[in-house]
C-alpha cells in the first residue's frame, strides 16, 4: 500500500486527483455503463 506524504494530505481533492493520475497511468478505466449514478436534481 502506498501512502502520500503528510504534506500532500490536507486537501481531499488533491488526494483524489493523485489517485486518478496513478490509475490513469495503469490504464485502469471504468466504463460509463458500470457507474451507478443517480442525479439528485432535475434540471
C-alpha positions as CSV (number, residue, x, y, z in Angstrom):
1,X,0.0,0.0,0.0
2,X,1.3,3.4,-0.9
3,X,0.6,6.5,1.2
4,X,1.2,10.1,0.3
5,X,3.5,12.2,2.5
6,X,1.5,14.2,5.2
7,X,2.2,17.5,3.4
8,X,0.0,16.2,0.5
9,X,-2.9,15.0,2.7
10,X,-4.6,18.2,3.7
11,X,-6.9,18.6,0.6
12,X,-9.3,15.7,-0.3
13,X,-9.5,17.0,-3.9
14,X,-5.7,16.8,-4.2
15,X,-5.7,13.2,-2.9
16,X,-8.4,12.1,-5.2
17,X,-6.6,13.7,-8.1
18,X,-3.4,11.9,-7.2
19,X,-5.2,8.6,-7.2
20,X,-6.7,9.4,-10.6
21,X,-3.3,10.1,-12.0
22,X,-1.9,6.8,-10.8
23,X,-5.0,4.9,-12.1
24,X,-4.7,6.7,-15.5
25,X,-1.0,5.6,-15.7
26,X,-2.0,2.0,-15.2
27,X,-4.9,2.3,-17.7
28,X,-7.4,1.5,-15.0
29,X,-10.6,2.9,-16.6
30,X,-14.3,2.3,-15.8
31,X,-17.0,2.1,-18.4
32,X,-19.7,4.8,-18.0
33,X,-22.2,1.9,-18.1
34,X,-20.6,0.5,-14.9
35,X,-21.1,3.6,-12.9
36,X,-24.0,3.8,-10.5
37,X,-25.0,7.5,-10.8
38,X,-28.3,8.8,-9.5
39,X,-28.8,12.5,-10.1
40,X,-30.4,14.3,-7.1
41,X,-32.0,17.1,-9.1
42,X,-33.9,17.5,-12.3
43,X,-32.6,20.4,-14.4
